[in-house]
Amino acid sequence: MSRRPERCWISRCRHCLRSAGSTERSSPPYGTRPPSHGLHGSGSSTQRSLRIGSRDPGLRVRGCDRLGIRSIGTRYPSETTGGGWREVPELSTGDLILRVLLAGALGGAIGFEREISDQPAGFRTHILVSLGAALFTMLGAYGLSEFEGVPEVRVDPTRVAAQVVTGIGFLGAGAIIQQGVSVKGLTTAASLWATAAIGTAVALGFEIGALVVTGAVLISLFLLRYVRKAVIDRLKPGFTRLVVDVSPGLRLGNLSEVIEGHGGHIESIKVHREGETGERLVMLVKLPAAVHLQDVVVELGTVDGVQNVDTDD
């Protein structure tokens, strides 16, 4: 004789009611939640069932062994006109630890790329963003389930996740730095935003999506950087890449004045530290077609503090 499942969340489950009769029970009012119970009492000859849409304060569920349904948490009566039940999932300690570790690992992978690129928000920052987003999301989705079924309290799990997105916006703004005529940190701000989304996805159990997005982000940060340099920048009409070695403390405005004096402008500047001896500037410059590039290079070499000027062909 097969073992009877301890609990089953399915109302009038055919597989479980086939072996025993069912009796209707009255539903207690809201405000008092009975201890954990189910449709089937262990060792009891009486099978219980709940009316769909009945006002029950909460039904603890573990799943049906006969149907292979795993534990999903607590079911509460729906407030919709169609009645029915809605599940409020629970998170075990093991699942919580695994999700936190995965969120930290994925955030750290993105932060590692930002760290080796010498960005202001690097390895630790991305880990903290991913962990914080994951914890806030789990609090909203699982930590407030005790208030479900209480008529005076309205629980919306999406509110906490929405506030995570808002908070990351302020954090991303702090990663954006203006250096002379160039704005630096937009890519890092976008990576922080994507990291928060990855942490949120892991917290909700969407691990596959989080892994796929993490891979796509790493491809964008690692590989597409060289694609942009080798293909996209070269296809831009009238744009030239200049590499300028300068002494520390050089005003970028001096270089900008030379470029603008020839009718051009600086599209972007990237600064690379060259130890204590100076810095290397990689400038994307747009010049009019009538201007000879060699004339611009020679004039840039006469600026005080400029050590060397070359074209990145």
Protein Blocks (a to p, Z undefined) as FASTA:
>chain_A
ZZddfbdcbghifklmmmpccdddddddehiacddddfbdghiabdcdddehiacfbdcd
ebjfklopacebjadddfbfnlpadddddddfklmmmmmmmmmmmmmmmmmmmmmnopab
lfklmmmmmmmmmmmmmmmmmmmmmmgoiakbccdfklmmmmmmmmmmmmmmmmpccehj
acehjlmmmmmmmmmmmmmmmmnopamlmmmmmmmmmmmmmmmmmmmmmmmmmmpghiac
ddddddehiafklmmmmmmmnopacfbdcdddehjnbccddddddddfklcfklmmmmmm
mpghiabdcddZZ
